[in-house]
Amino acid sequence: MEDSAVAGGVAGGSATVTAVAPAQFRSLMSTFPSGVAIVTTSDLDGRPWGMTCSSVCSVAVEPATLLVCLRGGSPTLAAMLRRSTFAVNLLHAHARAAADLFASGTPHRFDLARWSADQEAAGPHLSDDAHAVADCRISRTVDVGDHTVVFGEVYRVRNPVAADRSPLLYGLRTYSSWSVV
């Protein structure tokens, strides 16, 4: 991949460029499928928080680090920042209902989903819906536009017993999956 498209198409230049419209950017990104996760945490009183997230990315193997991007005004983000931990529940192909529930903003979503959290958990584990869960400690945050990028050092990985290990994917504004052979 070349770096010649830096600074508005002028390598090393300082040309002024205008960002594309939000609708155009959303349309572009809808053509890039990604896995679906539910990011969870608990506030300092133990109340669970969580939201559907497709902005999850591995960053480094040593130390094991991933990132998630959450909307700046998200109550889940606020609880994560206060507690300094979060869990990333990677959803399996049959967890679309959970993805929709945690994307909906339903206030009592944890009353509608089965979850657990032991003493070492960074946030609730959605064992019926996740094929893998990463427990993370926040190592850094970066504000970008209306979102916050949260870097998490993974200190534990769990693989709940799931009937289907195929990941849930989202792209072209629809859910899909592929089979694990």
C-alpha atoms as one frame of an Amber mdcrd trajectory, in Angstrom:
protein
   0.000   0.000   0.000   1.415   3.361  -0.983   1.482   6.473   1.166   1.168
   8.893  -1.754  -2.402   9.845  -0.853  -1.296  11.771   2.222  -2.474  15.367
   2.815  -5.107  15.578   0.113  -3.219  13.609  -2.529   0.032  15.522  -2.196
   2.736  13.498  -0.493   4.338  15.705   2.123   2.098  18.617   1.112  -0.357
  20.622   3.117  -3.295  20.884   0.723  -6.608  21.679   2.402  -9.193  18.945
   1.985 -12.813  18.769   3.013 -14.223  15.664   4.684 -16.925  13.761   2.818
 -20.513  14.013   4.000 -21.533  11.592   6.786 -23.992   9.751   4.493 -21.273
   9.196   1.894 -18.870   7.934   4.554 -21.511   5.559   5.991 -22.175   4.252
   2.490 -18.460   3.632   1.965 -18.027   1.819   5.273 -21.138  -0.327   4.743
 -19.207  -2.071   1.960 -16.513  -3.158   4.435 -17.883  -6.096   6.447 -16.713
  -6.643   9.988 -17.363  -8.897  12.916 -20.010  -7.980  15.465 -19.284  -7.700
  19.179 -21.039  -6.490  22.285 -18.776  -4.402  24.499 -19.733  -4.652  28.175
 -18.669  -3.259  31.517 -20.144  -2.582  34.940 -20.276   0.733  36.708 -18.828
   1.212  40.182 -22.172   0.144  41.712 -22.132  -3.144  39.756 -24.800  -2.146
  37.223 -24.084  -3.756  33.826 -23.680  -1.640  30.673 -23.179  -2.716  27.091
 -23.590  -1.898  23.439 -23.194  -3.502  20.034 -19.930  -2.577  18.351 -18.411
  -3.457  14.996 -15.420  -1.152  15.477 -13.112  -3.715  17.066  -9.544  -4.248
  15.943  -6.448  -6.089  17.119  -3.554  -3.705  17.770  -0.626  -5.736  19.107
   0.239  -9.257  20.203   2.706  -8.179  22.923   1.197  -6.881  24.997  -2.066
  -8.362  23.712  -4.044  -5.222  22.881  -7.244  -4.484  21.007  -9.249  -1.349
  20.418 -12.920  -0.478  20.345 -14.488   2.770  19.172 -17.520   4.073  21.056
 -19.663   7.168  20.656 -18.501   9.930  22.982 -21.852  10.338  24.765 -22.351
   6.625  25.377 -23.239   5.638  28.953 -21.334   2.380  28.329 -18.208   4.399
  27.520 -18.678   6.523  30.648 -18.934   3.388  32.833 -15.904   1.832  31.106
 -13.785   4.898  31.753 -14.781   5.002  35.436 -14.081   1.291  35.956 -11.050
   1.089  33.597 -12.108  -2.329  32.292 -14.350  -3.793  29.609 -15.191  -7.123
  27.988 -15.515  -7.740  24.262 -18.080 -10.442  23.510 -17.466 -11.712  19.957
 -20.870 -12.843  18.692 -21.582 -16.121  16.933 -23.769 -16.421  13.826 -26.986
 -17.079  15.769 -26.673 -14.015  18.016 -28.371 -11.477  15.753 -31.141 -10.909
  18.317 -28.533  -9.965  20.932 -26.779  -7.648  18.453 -30.089  -5.916  17.724
 -31.031  -5.708  21.425 -27.728  -4.098  22.452 -27.872  -1.711  19.480 -31.440
  -0.645  20.294 -30.881   1.504  23.354 -33.422  -0.560  25.328 -32.812   0.594
  28.915 -33.039  -2.822  30.615 -31.325  -4.936  27.967 -29.446  -7.011  30.549
 -32.814  -8.192  31.904 -33.494  -9.648  28.442 -30.193 -11.487  27.920 -28.432
 -14.230  29.862 -25.090 -13.050  31.208 -22.568 -13.776  33.926 -19.604 -12.042
  35.523 -17.143 -13.688  37.852 -14.667 -11.788  40.054 -12.058 -11.580  37.259
 -14.465 -10.475  34.532 -13.927  -7.014  33.068 -17.613  -6.840  32.226 -20.593
  -9.121  31.705 -20.020 -12.205  29.543 -22.860 -13.075  27.176 -22.210 -16.821
  27.147 -25.287 -17.739  25.061 -24.366 -15.271  22.319 -20.562 -15.087  22.272
 -18.151 -17.598  20.797 -15.262 -15.805  22.567 -14.867 -13.107  25.222 -11.825
 -10.915  25.885 -11.483  -9.235  29.275  -9.487  -5.990  28.969  -7.915  -3.238
  31.083  -7.973   0.211  29.526  -4.438   1.258  28.646  -5.170   4.405  26.630
  -7.962   6.462  25.077  -7.965   8.865  22.147 -10.846  11.194  21.242 -11.485
  11.322  17.500 -14.432  13.389  16.290 -17.571  12.249  18.094 -16.035   8.904
  19.165 -13.452   7.688  21.636 -10.945   5.007  20.692 -10.361   2.801  23.722
  -7.262   0.614  23.804  -7.567  -2.432  26.015  -4.846  -4.782  27.172  -6.341
  -8.275  27.098  -5.697 -10.103  30.348  -8.035 -13.078  29.861  -9.821 -14.877
  27.019 -12.811 -17.158  27.516 -14.490 -19.417  24.971 -18.030 -20.159  26.164
 -19.573 -23.380  24.988 -21.450 -22.166  21.931 -23.395 -24.331  19.530 -21.989
 -22.315  16.641 -18.458 -20.910  16.431 -19.165 -19.124  13.130 -18.775 -15.359
  13.668 -21.623 -12.934  13.137 -20.689 -10.422  10.428 -22.198  -7.093   9.408
 -21.790  -5.460   6.013 -23.912  -3.980   3.230 -26.322  -3.078   6.061 -27.171
  -6.712   6.769 -26.007  -9.573   8.982 -24.239 -12.602   7.592 -21.739 -15.274
   8.623 -19.444 -17.859   7.209 -19.107 -21.453   8.171 -16.197 -22.678  10.200
 -15.013 -26.013   8.806
